[in-house]
């Protein structure tokens, strides 16, 4: 069994009188795609925000590679090897695709201000390495046609891939994907599944995903954690979780969500 890259123990978050996350524990193993599912308001994105240190837990703990995350500042999370995309795309719209990816590499810049100003040989070498890495990501996600295009002029589906590319440019060990298929059509969702599988298999990056599209979940996930009202309902393979009585009951309140639990056609 693979070692745990990320461990959550007894996480709880309270906002006023609302317990948004209630005693949630899980491990994300190195080299897997681990997916959080559940109805709207189940607490999935709140868990993401805890890992990103946007929120601090009311109780419980998180550890990444054995290191507690409780005292890590939010702006330091990326330096540990954790990258994230958002349900609502967060890009610099008046910059090109290339420039957005170069911004993603900023986490690896370690030279001093005076070296940057003088543009010393070490800074030039670092700049060349940064450019090579960004071009590798552009090639990996087939973004060559868009590299010099302003983000504001791109279709929504391409923007989703650009945000994924910027996260990959940080060279993460753990990639957090917040509803990667949101707003995508069937063909684009199929492409996203392809990218996620290649990110795990070819790049060796562990993926933690929040997703509603059960066809995508079933296609790419190694394990699934189902949540409802802030609590864990079930943990297992996609087929095991989809057939769990508690998960089925949690989705029955919304016809669209209930129908999404049906397994995709082979």
C-alpha positions as a Markdown table, in Angstrom:
| # | Residue | x | y | z |
|---|---|---|---|---|
| 1 | Unk | 0.0 | 0.0 | 0.0 |
| 2 | Unk | 1.3 | 3.5 | -0.9 |
| 3 | Unk | 2.3 | 5.8 | 1.8 |
| 4 | Unk | 0.1 | 8.7 | 2.8 |
| 5 | Unk | 1.1 | 12.0 | 1.1 |
| 6 | Unk | -1.7 | 14.0 | 2.9 |
| 7 | Unk | -3.4 | 13.1 | 6.1 |
| 8 | Unk | -6.5 | 14.6 | 7.6 |
| 9 | Unk | -7.5 | 13.7 | 11.2 |
| 10 | Unk | -10.8 | 14.7 | 12.8 |
| 11 | Unk | -11.2 | 17.9 | 10.9 |
| 12 | Unk | -13.9 | 20.2 | 12.0 |
| 13 | Unk | -14.8 | 23.8 | 11.0 |
| 14 | Unk | -17.5 | 25.9 | 12.6 |
| 15 | Unk | -18.8 | 29.1 | 11.0 |
| 16 | Unk | -20.9 | 30.7 | 13.8 |
| 17 | Unk | -23.5 | 28.1 | 14.6 |
| 18 | Unk | -22.9 | 26.1 | 11.4 |
| 19 | Unk | -20.7 | 23.0 | 11.6 |
| 20 | Unk | -19.4 | 23.0 | 8.0 |
| 21 | Unk | -17.0 | 20.1 | 8.4 |
| 22 | Unk | -17.6 | 17.6 | 11.2 |
| 23 | Unk | -14.9 | 15.0 | 12.3 |
| 24 | Unk | -13.6 | 14.2 | 8.8 |
| 25 | Unk | -10.5 | 12.0 | 8.5 |
| 26 | Unk | -8.8 | 10.5 | 5.4 |
| 27 | Unk | -5.5 | 9.8 | 3.8 |
| 28 | Unk | -4.5 | 10.6 | 0.3 |
| 29 | Unk | -1.9 | 8.1 | -0.9 |
| 30 | Unk | 1.1 | 9.0 | -3.0 |
| 31 | Unk | 0.4 | 8.5 | -6.7 |
| 32 | Unk | -3.4 | 8.2 | -6.6 |
| 33 | Unk | -6.4 | 10.2 | -7.7 |
| 34 | Unk | -8.6 | 10.7 | -4.7 |
| 35 | Unk | -12.0 | 12.4 | -5.2 |
| 36 | Unk | -14.4 | 14.1 | -2.8 |
| 37 | Unk | -18.1 | 13.9 | -3.8 |
| 38 | Unk | -21.3 | 14.9 | -2.2 |
| 39 | Unk | -24.4 | 17.2 | -2.7 |
| 40 | Unk | -24.0 | 21.0 | -2.7 |
| 41 | Unk | -23.1 | 22.2 | 0.8 |
| 42 | Unk | -21.5 | 18.9 | 1.8 |
| 43 | Unk | -18.3 | 20.5 | 2.9 |
| 44 | Unk | -16.0 | 19.4 | 0.0 |
| 45 | Unk | -14.7 | 22.8 | -0.9 |
| 46 | Unk | -14.3 | 23.7 | 2.7 |
| 47 | Unk | -11.9 | 20.8 | 3.1 |
| 48 | Unk | -10.0 | 22.2 | 0.1 |
| 49 | Unk | -9.8 | 25.5 | 1.8 |
| 50 | Unk | -8.4 | 23.9 | 4.9 |
| 51 | Unk | -5.7 | 22.2 | 2.9 |
| 52 | Unk | -4.9 | 25.5 | 1.2 |
| 53 | Unk | -4.8 | 27.2 | 4.6 |
| 54 | Unk | -7.5 | 29.7 | 3.5 |
| 55 | Unk | -9.4 | 28.5 | 6.5 |
| 56 | Unk | -8.0 | 27.2 | 9.8 |
| 57 | Unk | -9.7 | 24.2 | 11.4 |
| 58 | Unk | -11.7 | 24.6 | 14.5 |
| 59 | Unk | -10.3 | 21.3 | 15.6 |
| 60 | Unk | -8.4 | 18.4 | 14.1 |
| 61 | Unk | -5.2 | 18.4 | 12.0 |
| 62 | Unk | -3.6 | 18.2 | 8.6 |
| 63 | Unk | -0.2 | 16.9 | 7.6 |
| 64 | Unk | 1.6 | 16.9 | 4.3 |
| 65 | Unk | 4.5 | 14.4 | 3.9 |
| 66 | Unk | 4.4 | 14.1 | 7.7 |
| 67 | Unk | 4.7 | 17.9 | 8.2 |
| 68 | Unk | 1.9 | 19.6 | 10.2 |
| 69 | Unk | 0.2 | 22.3 | 8.1 |
| 70 | Unk | -1.4 | 24.1 | 11.0 |
| 71 | Unk | 1.4 | 26.7 | 11.3 |
| 72 | Unk | 2.1 | 27.1 | 7.5 |
| 73 | Unk | 1.1 | 30.5 | 6.1 |
| 74 | Unk | -1.2 | 30.3 | 3.1 |
| 75 | Unk | 1.4 | 31.9 | 0.8 |
| 76 | Unk | 3.9 | 29.1 | 1.7 |
| 77 | Unk | 1.6 | 26.2 | 0.8 |
| 78 | Unk | 2.8 | 26.2 | -2.9 |
| 79 | Unk | 6.5 | 26.0 | -1.7 |
| 80 | Unk | 5.7 | 22.7 | 0.0 |
| 81 | Unk | 4.5 | 21.2 | -3.3 |
| 82 | Unk | 0.7 | 21.8 | -3.2 |
| 83 | Unk | -1.0 | 23.5 | -6.1 |
| 84 | Unk | -4.7 | 24.3 | -6.7 |
| 85 | Unk | -7.2 | 25.2 | -9.4 |
| 86 | Unk | -10.5 | 26.8 | -8.6 |
| 87 | Unk | -14.1 | 26.2 | -9.6 |
| 88 | Unk | -14.3 | 29.8 | -10.7 |
| 89 | Unk | -11.2 | 30.3 | -12.9 |
| 90 | Unk | -8.6 | 32.6 | -11.3 |
| 91 | Unk | -6.3 | 33.8 | -14.1 |
| 92 | Unk | -4.7 | 37.1 | -15.1 |
| 93 | Unk | -7.0 | 37.9 | -18.0 |
| 94 | Unk | -4.9 | 40.7 | -19.5 |
| 95 | Unk | -1.8 | 38.6 | -19.7 |
| 96 | Unk | -0.9 | 35.9 | -22.2 |
| 97 | Unk | -1.0 | 32.1 | -21.5 |
| 98 | Unk | 2.8 | 32.1 | -21.4 |
| 99 | Unk | 2.9 | 34.9 | -18.9 |
| 100 | Unk | 0.3 | 33.2 | -16.7 |
| 101 | Unk | 2.4 | 30.1 | -16.6 |
| 102 | Unk | 5.6 | 32.1 | -15.8 |
| 103 | Unk | 3.8 | 33.6 | -12.8 |
| 104 | Unk | 3.1 | 30.1 | -11.7 |
| 105 | Unk | 6.9 | 29.5 | -11.6 |
| 106 | Unk | 7.5 | 32.4 | -9.3 |
| 107 | Unk | 7.4 | 30.0 | -6.3 |
| 108 | Unk | 10.8 | 28.6 | -7.5 |
| 109 | Unk | 12.6 | 31.9 | -7.7 |
| 110 | Unk | 15.1 | 32.1 | -4.9 |
| 111 | Unk | 17.6 | 34.7 | -6.0 |
| 112 | Unk | 18.1 | 38.0 | -4.2 |
| 113 | Unk | 16.9 | 41.4 | -5.5 |
| 114 | Unk | 20.3 | 42.6 | -6.4 |
| 115 | Unk | 21.1 | 39.5 | -8.4 |
| 116 | Unk | 17.8 | 40.0 | -10.3 |
| 117 | Unk | 18.7 | 43.7 | -10.9 |
| 118 | Unk | 22.2 | 42.9 | -12.2 |
| 119 | Unk | 20.9 | 39.8 | -14.0 |
| 120 | Unk | 23.8 | 37.6 | -13.0 |
| 121 | Unk | 24.7 | 34.4 | -14.7 |
| 122 | Unk | 22.9 | 32.4 | -12.1 |
| 123 | Unk | 19.7 | 34.4 | -12.6 |
| 124 | Unk | 20.0 | 34.0 | -16.4 |
| 125 | Unk | 20.4 | 30.2 | -15.9 |
| 126 | Unk | 17.3 | 30.1 | -13.7 |
| 127 | Unk | 15.4 | 32.1 | -16.2 |
| 128 | Unk | 16.3 | 29.6 | -19.0 |
| 129 | Unk | 15.2 | 26.7 | -16.7 |
| 130 | Unk | 11.9 | 28.5 | -16.0 |
| 131 | Unk | 11.2 | 28.9 | -19.7 |
| 132 | Unk | 12.0 | 25.3 | -20.4 |
| 133 | Unk | 9.7 | 24.1 | -17.7 |
| 134 | Unk | 6.8 | 26.3 | -18.9 |
| 135 | Unk | 7.3 | 25.2 | -22.5 |
| 136 | Unk | 7.2 | 21.5 | -21.3 |
| 137 | Unk | 3.8 | 22.2 | -19.7 |
| 138 | Unk | 2.5 | 24.0 | -22.8 |
| 139 | Unk | 3.5 | 21.0 | -24.9 |
| 140 | Unk | 2.1 | 18.5 | -22.4 |
| 141 | Unk | -1.4 | 20.1 | -22.5 |
| 142 | Unk | -1.3 | 21.0 | -26.2 |
| 143 | Unk | -1.5 | 24.7 | -25.6 |
| 144 | Unk | 1.1 | 25.7 | -28.2 |
| 145 | Unk | -1.6 | 27.4 | -30.4 |
| 146 | Unk | -2.5 | 29.7 | -27.4 |
| 147 | Unk | 0.8 | 30.4 | -25.8 |
| 148 | Unk | 0.9 | 34.1 | -26.9 |
| 149 | Unk | -2.8 | 34.7 | -26.7 |
| 150 | Unk | -4.4 | 36.9 | -24.0 |
| 151 | Unk | -6.4 | 34.9 | -21.6 |
| 152 | Unk | -9.4 | 37.3 | -21.9 |
| 153 | Unk | -9.9 | 36.2 | -25.5 |
| 154 | Unk | -9.9 | 32.4 | -24.9 |
| 155 | Unk | -12.9 | 30.1 | -24.8 |
| 156 | Unk | -13.9 | 28.9 | -21.4 |
| 157 | Unk | -12.8 | 25.4 | -21.9 |
| 158 | Unk | -9.3 | 26.5 | -22.9 |
| 159 | Unk | -9.1 | 28.8 | -19.8 |
| 160 | Unk | -9.7 | 25.7 | -17.6 |
| 161 | Unk | -6.8 | 24.0 | -19.2 |
| 162 | Unk | -4.6 | 27.1 | -18.8 |
| 163 | Unk | -5.4 | 27.2 | -15.1 |
| 164 | Unk | -4.4 | 23.6 | -14.9 |
| 165 | Unk | -1.2 | 24.4 | -16.7 |
| 166 | Unk | -0.3 | 27.2 | -14.3 |
| 167 | Unk | -0.8 | 24.8 | -11.4 |
| 168 | Unk | 1.5 | 22.2 | -13.1 |
| 169 | Unk | 4.1 | 24.9 | -13.7 |
| 170 | Unk | 4.7 | 25.0 | -10.0 |
| 171 | Unk | 5.8 | 21.3 | -10.2 |
| 172 | Unk | 3.5 | 20.1 | -7.4 |
| 173 | Unk | 3.6 | 16.9 | -5.6 |
| 174 | Unk | -0.2 | 17.2 | -4.8 |
| 175 | Unk | -2.6 | 18.8 | -7.2 |
| 176 | Unk | -6.0 | 20.0 | -5.9 |
| 177 | Unk | -8.6 | 20.2 | -8.6 |
| 178 | Unk | -11.8 | 22.0 | -7.6 |
| 179 | Unk | -14.6 | 20.8 | -10.0 |
| 180 | Unk | -12.4 | 20.5 | -13.1 |
| 181 | Unk | -15.3 | 19.6 | -15.3 |
| 182 | Unk | -17.5 | 22.5 | -14.2 |
| 183 | Unk | -18.8 | 24.4 | -17.3 |
| 184 | Unk | -17.2 | 22.0 | -19.8 |
| 185 | Unk | -19.1 | 20.2 | -22.5 |
| 186 | Unk | -18.9 | 16.4 | -23.0 |
| 187 | Unk | -15.9 | 16.5 | -25.3 |
| 188 | Unk | -14.0 | 18.9 | -23.1 |
| 189 | Unk | -14.8 | 16.8 | -20.0 |
| 190 | Unk | -13.4 | 13.7 | -21.8 |
| 191 | Unk | -10.2 | 15.7 | -22.6 |
| 192 | Unk | -10.0 | 16.7 | -18.9 |
| 193 | Unk | -10.2 | 13.1 | -17.9 |
| 194 | Unk | -7.3 | 12.3 | -20.3 |
| 195 | Unk | -5.2 | 15.1 | -18.7 |
| 196 | Unk | -5.9 | 14.0 | -15.2 |
| 197 | Unk | -4.9 | 10.4 | -16.0 |
| 198 | Unk | -1.7 | 11.6 | -17.7 |
| 199 | Unk | -0.8 | 13.9 | -14.8 |
| 200 | Unk | -0.9 | 10.9 | -12.5 |
| 201 | Unk | 0.6 | 8.3 | -14.7 |
| 202 | Unk | 3.1 | 10.3 | -16.7 |
| 203 | Unk | 4.1 | 13.1 | -14.3 |
| 204 | Unk | 3.7 | 11.1 | -11.1 |
| 205 | Unk | 1.6 | 13.8 | -9.4 |
| 206 | Unk | -1.0 | 12.9 | -6.8 |
| 207 | Unk | -4.4 | 14.4 | -7.4 |
| 208 | Unk | -7.1 | 15.4 | -4.9 |
| 209 | Unk | -10.3 | 16.3 | -6.7 |
| 210 | Unk | -13.7 | 17.7 | -5.9 |
| 211 | Unk | -16.2 | 16.7 | -8.6 |
| 212 | Unk | -19.9 | 16.3 | -9.3 |
| 213 | Unk | -19.7 | 14.6 | -12.7 |
| 214 | Unk | -19.8 | 10.9 | -11.8 |
| 215 | Unk | -18.7 | 9.8 | -15.2 |
| 216 | Unk | -15.4 | 11.7 | -14.7 |
| 217 | Unk | -15.1 | 10.5 | -11.1 |
| 218 | Unk | -15.6 | 6.8 | -12.2 |
| 219 | Unk | -13.1 | 7.1 | -15.1 |
| 220 | Unk | -10.2 | 8.7 | -13.2 |
| 221 | Unk | -10.5 | 8.0 | -9.5 |
| 222 | Unk | -8.7 | 5.4 | -7.5 |
| 223 | Unk | -10.7 | 6.1 | -4.4 |
| 224 | Unk | -13.7 | 8.3 | -3.5 |
| 225 | Unk | -14.8 | 9.9 | -0.3 |
| 226 | Unk | -18.5 | 10.8 | -0.2 |
| 227 | Unk | -19.6 | 13.6 | 2.2 |
| 228 | Unk | -22.9 | 15.0 | 3.3 |
| 229 | Unk | -23.6 | 17.8 | 5.8 |
| 230 | Unk | -20.0 | 18.0 | 6.7 |
| 231 | Unk | -19.6 | 14.4 | 7.5 |
| 232 | Unk | -18.0 | 11.3 | 5.9 |
| 233 | Unk | -20.6 | 8.9 | 4.4 |
| 234 | Unk | -18.5 | 6.4 | 2.6 |
| 235 | Unk | -14.9 | 5.7 | 1.4 |
| 236 | Unk | -13.9 | 3.2 | -1.2 |
| 237 | Unk | -13.6 | 2.6 | -5.0 |
| 238 | Unk | -16.0 | 4.6 | -7.2 |
| 239 | Unk | -18.3 | 1.6 | -7.6 |
| 240 | Unk | -18.4 | 0.9 | -3.9 |
| 241 | Unk | -19.2 | 4.5 | -3.0 |
| 242 | Unk | -21.9 | 4.9 | -5.7 |
| 243 | Unk | -23.6 | 1.8 | -4.4 |
| 244 | Unk | -23.5 | 2.8 | -0.8 |
| 245 | Unk | -27.1 | 3.2 | 0.6 |
| 246 | Unk | -26.1 | 6.4 | 2.5 |
| 247 | Unk | -24.7 | 8.0 | -0.6 |
| 248 | Unk | -27.7 | 7.2 | -2.6 |
| 249 | Unk | -30.0 | 8.6 | 0.1 |
| 250 | Unk | -28.0 | 11.8 | 0.3 |
| 251 | Unk | -28.5 | 12.4 | -3.4 |
| 252 | Unk | -32.2 | 11.6 | -3.6 |
| 253 | Unk | -33.2 | 15.2 | -2.7 |
| 254 | Unk | -32.1 | 16.5 | -6.1 |
| 255 | Unk | -33.2 | 14.7 | -9.2 |
| 256 | Unk | -30.2 | 15.9 | -11.3 |
| 257 | Unk | -27.8 | 14.7 | -8.6 |
| 258 | Unk | -29.6 | 11.4 | -8.1 |
| 259 | Unk | -29.5 | 10.7 | -11.8 |
| 260 | Unk | -25.8 | 11.6 | -11.9 |
| 261 | Unk | -25.1 | 8.6 | -9.6 |
| 262 | Unk | -26.0 | 6.2 | -12.3 |
| 263 | Unk | -22.9 | 4.6 | -13.6 |
| 264 | Unk | -21.8 | 5.8 | -17.1 |
| 265 | Unk | -22.4 | 3.6 | -20.2 |
| 266 | Unk | -19.4 | 1.4 | -20.8 |
